[in-house]
Each structure stands twice: as structure tokens, then as C-alpha cells.
Amino acid sequence: MNALEIAVFALALAGGNDPFICQLQMDRVSCTNGYVASRNGQGNIEFDNGVEVLRLMDGTLAFSNGITTHWGSAGWVQFSTGLSVRRDRDGSFRFSNGMVCRAEGNMAAICARKS
């Protein structure tokens, strides 16, 4: 679990357009958009609001709140919420709503509109 992974999941859950930062603190990641995540007893990522992120056998994700993913065209991951994301060559994640999440060192990630 790292801050960038949690930032991508937090943006998928929030679906918003406001910038936020996520920071790894001990064994949890806290984001300024209100999302906090850690590993649960099964080793899955679980947010403080109870939403668990499951990696399925086919490589897709399923969220316990009903959000699912599938691979779309041109390598984009499509969320059932209508949001899409893909990883860019520089390691950042670009969302279909114009947001980009990128690592800030080993302990933090920032999501903001591409300028």
C-alpha cells in the first residue's frame, strides 16, 4: 500500500474535481479530501468509511460499495461510476475528469487538475 495507490482509489470514490494530498503515516494513508485507508485483516485496502477494495482474479477491482472496473479502450480502466483512469509514462495517473494523481516522493501523492 502506498500513497499514490490510495490517492487513485480515493479519487475514484470521491469523483471530485478538487485537489487533495495523501500521505503515508505509519500503517495508514490519510488524504486531505477526508479519505483514510489501511490494510484490513484480510490484507485488502479498507477505507475508514467501511469501503473495501478487492483485487479480483482477472486483475480488475471491485469496491464493497458496488463500484466495479473493467479495461476499456486504449488502456483506460473504466469505473462503473463513469470515471476512467490510465497510467501515463511518467508514472502519474490521468483521469477522464481532468485530474492527475502523481507521487511526491515515497510518502505522499497529490491529485490536481493538469495545468
PyRosetta script that sets phi, psi and omega in degrees:
from pyrosetta import init, pose_from_sequence

init()
pose = pose_from_sequence("MNALEIAVFALALAGGNDPFICQLQMDRVSCTNGYVASRNGQGNIEFDNGVEVLRLMDGTLAFSNGITTHWGSAGWVQFSTGLSVRRDRDGSFRFSNGMVCRAEGNMAAICARKS")
pose.set_psi(1, 130.0)
pose.set_omega(1, 176.5)
pose.set_phi(2, -136.5)
pose.set_psi(2, 167.6)
pose.set_omega(2, -174.6)
pose.set_phi(3, -62.2)
pose.set_psi(3, -37.2)
pose.set_omega(3, -178.9)
pose.set_phi(4, -67.4)
pose.set_psi(4, -42.9)
pose.set_omega(4, 178.0)
pose.set_phi(5, -59.4)
pose.set_psi(5, -45.8)
pose.set_omega(5, 180.0)
pose.set_phi(6, -66.4)
pose.set_psi(6, -38.0)
pose.set_omega(6, 178.1)
pose.set_phi(7, -60.7)
pose.set_psi(7, -42.4)
pose.set_omega(7, 179.0)
pose.set_phi(8, -63.4)
pose.set_psi(8, -45.3)
pose.set_omega(8, 178.8)
pose.set_phi(9, -65.8)
pose.set_psi(9, -39.8)
pose.set_omega(9, -180.0)
pose.set_phi(10, -64.6)
pose.set_psi(10, -37.5)
pose.set_omega(10, 177.2)
pose.set_phi(11, -69.8)
pose.set_psi(11, -38.5)
pose.set_omega(11, 177.1)
pose.set_phi(12, -62.2)
pose.set_psi(12, -38.3)
pose.set_omega(12, 179.0)
pose.set_phi(13, -72.4)
pose.set_psi(13, -43.0)
pose.set_omega(13, -175.9)
pose.set_phi(14, -78.7)
pose.set_psi(14, -37.7)
pose.set_omega(14, -179.2)
pose.set_phi(15, 65.8)
pose.set_psi(15, 13.0)
pose.set_omega(15, -173.7)
pose.set_phi(16, -85.5)
pose.set_psi(16, 177.8)
pose.set_omega(16, 179.3)
pose.set_phi(17, -116.9)
pose.set_psi(17, 4.8)
pose.set_omega(17, -178.8)
pose.set_phi(18, -89.1)
pose.set_psi(18, 137.9)
pose.set_omega(18, 179.1)
pose.set_phi(19, -65.3)
pose.set_psi(19, 150.9)
pose.set_omega(19, 175.5)
pose.set_phi(20, -154.6)
pose.set_psi(20, 164.8)
pose.set_omega(20, -179.9)
pose.set_phi(21, -124.7)
pose.set_psi(21, 141.7)
pose.set_omega(21, 173.9)
pose.set_phi(22, -119.2)
pose.set_psi(22, 138.2)
pose.set_omega(22, -179.9)
pose.set_phi(23, -131.1)
pose.set_psi(23, 136.1)
pose.set_omega(23, 175.0)
pose.set_phi(24, -77.6)
pose.set_psi(24, 125.6)
pose.set_omega(24, 179.8)
pose.set_phi(25, -133.7)
pose.set_psi(25, 105.4)
pose.set_omega(25, -176.6)
pose.set_phi(26, 60.4)
pose.set_psi(26, -115.2)
pose.set_omega(26, -175.5)
pose.set_phi(27, -109.3)
pose.set_psi(27, 23.4)
pose.set_omega(27, 179.2)
pose.set_phi(28, -144.2)
pose.set_psi(28, 159.2)
pose.set_omega(28, 176.9)
pose.set_phi(29, -116.7)
pose.set_psi(29, 125.8)
pose.set_omega(29, 178.7)
pose.set_phi(30, -110.5)
pose.set_psi(30, 133.8)
pose.set_omega(30, -179.0)
pose.set_phi(31, -115.4)
pose.set_psi(31, 145.8)
pose.set_omega(31, -179.1)
pose.set_phi(32, -71.8)
pose.set_psi(32, -7.8)
pose.set_omega(32, 174.8)
pose.set_phi(33, -88.9)
pose.set_psi(33, 9.2)
pose.set_omega(33, 175.5)
pose.set_phi(34, 97.9)
pose.set_psi(34, -7.3)
pose.set_omega(34, -179.1)
pose.set_phi(35, -89.4)
pose.set_psi(35, 135.5)
pose.set_omega(35, 178.1)
pose.set_phi(36, -132.8)
pose.set_psi(36, 132.5)
pose.set_omega(36, -176.3)
pose.set_phi(37, -134.1)
pose.set_psi(37, 151.9)
pose.set_omega(37, 174.1)
pose.set_phi(38, -152.4)
pose.set_psi(38, 174.3)
pose.set_omega(38, 175.9)
pose.set_phi(39, -84.0)
pose.set_psi(39, 137.7)
pose.set_omega(39, 177.5)
pose.set_phi(40, -93.0)
pose.set_psi(40, -174.6)
pose.set_omega(40, -177.6)
pose.set_phi(41, -61.4)
pose.set_psi(41, -23.8)
pose.set_omega(41, 177.9)
pose.set_phi(42, -90.6)
pose.set_psi(42, -0.8)
pose.set_omega(42, -179.8)
pose.set_phi(43, 86.4)
pose.set_psi(43, 4.0)
pose.set_omega(43, 178.2)
pose.set_phi(44, -88.6)
pose.set_psi(44, 156.1)
pose.set_omega(44, 175.5)
pose.set_phi(45, -75.8)
pose.set_psi(45, 130.5)
pose.set_omega(45, 178.4)
pose.set_phi(46, -132.4)
pose.set_psi(46, 130.8)
pose.set_omega(46, 177.9)
pose.set_phi(47, -86.2)
pose.set_psi(47, 156.1)
pose.set_omega(47, -179.0)
pose.set_phi(48, -59.3)
pose.set_psi(48, -22.5)
pose.set_omega(48, 178.4)
pose.set_phi(49, -82.1)
pose.set_psi(49, 4.5)
pose.set_omega(49, 176.9)
pose.set_phi(50, 94.8)
pose.set_psi(50, -7.7)
pose.set_omega(50, -179.6)
pose.set_phi(51, -76.1)
pose.set_psi(51, 125.6)
pose.set_omega(51, 179.9)
pose.set_phi(52, -106.7)
pose.set_psi(52, 140.7)
pose.set_omega(52, 178.6)
pose.set_phi(53, -105.6)
pose.set_psi(53, 121.9)
pose.set_omega(53, -178.6)
pose.set_phi(54, -112.3)
pose.set_psi(54, 133.9)
pose.set_omega(54, 173.0)
pose.set_phi(55, -94.9)
pose.set_psi(55, 119.3)
pose.set_omega(55, -177.8)
pose.set_phi(56, -84.4)
pose.set_psi(56, 165.6)
pose.set_omega(56, -177.1)
pose.set_phi(57, -58.7)
pose.set_psi(57, -31.1)
pose.set_omega(57, -178.4)
pose.set_phi(58, -85.5)
pose.set_psi(58, 5.8)
pose.set_omega(58, 177.5)
pose.set_phi(59, 91.5)
pose.set_psi(59, -7.3)
pose.set_omega(59, 178.4)
pose.set_phi(60, -82.5)
pose.set_psi(60, 170.9)
pose.set_omega(60, 179.9)
pose.set_phi(61, -112.4)
pose.set_psi(61, 150.4)
pose.set_omega(61, 171.9)
pose.set_phi(62, -135.9)
pose.set_psi(62, 133.5)
pose.set_omega(62, 177.2)
pose.set_phi(63, -101.6)
pose.set_psi(63, 142.3)
pose.set_omega(63, -176.6)
pose.set_phi(64, -66.1)
pose.set_psi(64, -11.8)
pose.set_omega(64, 176.4)
pose.set_phi(65, -88.2)
pose.set_psi(65, 5.2)
pose.set_omega(65, 176.1)
pose.set_phi(66, 105.3)
pose.set_psi(66, -11.7)
pose.set_omega(66, 177.8)
pose.set_phi(67, -69.4)
pose.set_psi(67, 132.8)
pose.set_omega(67, 176.5)
pose.set_phi(68, -124.8)
pose.set_psi(68, 169.0)
pose.set_omega(68, 177.6)
pose.set_phi(69, -131.8)
pose.set_psi(69, 159.6)
pose.set_omega(69, 168.6)
pose.set_phi(70, -153.7)
pose.set_psi(70, 158.8)
pose.set_omega(70, 178.1)
pose.set_phi(71, -76.3)
pose.set_psi(71, 125.5)
pose.set_omega(71, 178.0)
pose.set_phi(72, -100.9)
pose.set_psi(72, -166.3)
pose.set_omega(72, -179.4)
pose.set_phi(73, -70.0)
pose.set_psi(73, 151.7)
pose.set_omega(73, 174.9)
pose.set_phi(74, 59.0)
pose.set_psi(74, 27.1)
pose.set_omega(74, 174.9)
pose.set_phi(75, 79.9)
pose.set_psi(75, 12.0)
pose.set_omega(75, 177.4)
pose.set_phi(76, -83.4)
pose.set_psi(76, 139.2)
pose.set_omega(76, 171.2)
pose.set_phi(77, -89.4)
pose.set_psi(77, 124.1)
pose.set_omega(77, -177.9)
pose.set_phi(78, -98.8)
pose.set_psi(78, 123.9)
pose.set_omega(78, 173.2)
pose.set_phi(79, -89.3)
pose.set_psi(79, 149.2)
pose.set_omega(79, -179.7)
pose.set_phi(80, -66.1)
pose.set_psi(80, -9.9)
pose.set_omega(80, 176.5)
pose.set_phi(81, -80.5)
pose.set_psi(81, -8.5)
pose.set_omega(81, -177.4)
pose.set_phi(82, 101.7)
pose.set_psi(82, -13.5)
pose.set_omega(82, 178.4)
pose.set_phi(83, -80.7)
pose.set_psi(83, 145.4)
pose.set_omega(83, 177.7)
pose.set_phi(84, -127.9)
pose.set_psi(84, 155.0)
pose.set_omega(84, 179.2)
pose.set_phi(85, -145.8)
pose.set_psi(85, 149.5)
pose.set_omega(85, 172.6)
pose.set_phi(86, -145.8)
pose.set_psi(86, 154.2)
pose.set_omega(86, 178.8)
pose.set_phi(87, -89.6)
pose.set_psi(87, 130.0)
pose.set_omega(87, 177.3)
pose.set_phi(88, -88.5)
pose.set_psi(88, 168.2)
pose.set_omega(88, -177.6)
pose.set_phi(89, -60.6)
pose.set_psi(89, -29.6)
pose.set_omega(89, -179.4)
pose.set_phi(90, -81.9)
pose.set_psi(90, 3.5)
pose.set_omega(90, 177.9)
pose.set_phi(91, 91.5)
pose.set_psi(91, -5.7)
pose.set_omega(91, 177.6)
pose.set_phi(92, -80.1)
pose.set_psi(92, 166.5)
pose.set_omega(92, 178.2)
pose.set_phi(93, -116.4)
pose.set_psi(93, 122.2)
pose.set_omega(93, -178.2)
pose.set_phi(94, -102.4)
pose.set_psi(94, 128.7)
pose.set_omega(94, -179.7)
pose.set_phi(95, -102.7)
pose.set_psi(95, 154.7)
pose.set_omega(95, -179.0)
pose.set_phi(96, -67.4)
pose.set_psi(96, -15.3)
pose.set_omega(96, 178.1)
pose.set_phi(97, -91.0)
pose.set_psi(97, 8.9)
pose.set_omega(97, 177.1)
pose.set_phi(98, 93.2)
pose.set_psi(98, -4.5)
pose.set_omega(98, 178.7)
pose.set_phi(99, -82.8)
pose.set_psi(99, 149.2)
pose.set_omega(99, 176.7)
pose.set_phi(100, -131.7)
pose.set_psi(100, 131.1)
pose.set_omega(100, 176.2)
pose.set_phi(101, -110.2)
pose.set_psi(101, 133.3)
pose.set_omega(101, 179.9)
pose.set_phi(102, -142.2)
pose.set_psi(102, 152.2)
pose.set_omega(102, 178.6)
pose.set_phi(103, -72.3)
pose.set_psi(103, 144.4)
pose.set_omega(103, 172.7)
pose.set_phi(104, -120.5)
pose.set_psi(104, 84.8)
pose.set_omega(104, -174.1)
pose.set_phi(105, 74.3)
pose.set_psi(105, -158.5)
pose.set_omega(105, -177.2)
pose.set_phi(106, -89.9)
pose.set_psi(106, -12.5)
pose.set_omega(106, -169.5)
pose.set_phi(107, -116.1)
pose.set_psi(107, -2.1)
pose.set_omega(107, -174.5)
pose.set_phi(108, -147.1)
pose.set_psi(108, 161.9)
pose.set_omega(108, 174.9)
pose.set_phi(109, -144.5)
pose.set_psi(109, 150.0)
pose.set_omega(109, 177.4)
pose.set_phi(110, -127.3)
pose.set_psi(110, 138.8)
pose.set_omega(110, 174.9)
pose.set_phi(111, -119.4)
pose.set_psi(111, 125.4)
pose.set_omega(111, -178.0)
pose.set_phi(112, -154.8)
pose.set_psi(112, 168.2)
pose.set_omega(112, 176.5)
pose.set_phi(113, -68.2)
pose.set_psi(113, 139.2)
pose.set_omega(113, 175.9)
pose.set_phi(114, -64.5)
pose.set_psi(114, 126.5)
pose.set_omega(114, -179.4)
pose.set_phi(115, -99.2)
pose.dump_pdb("model.pdb")
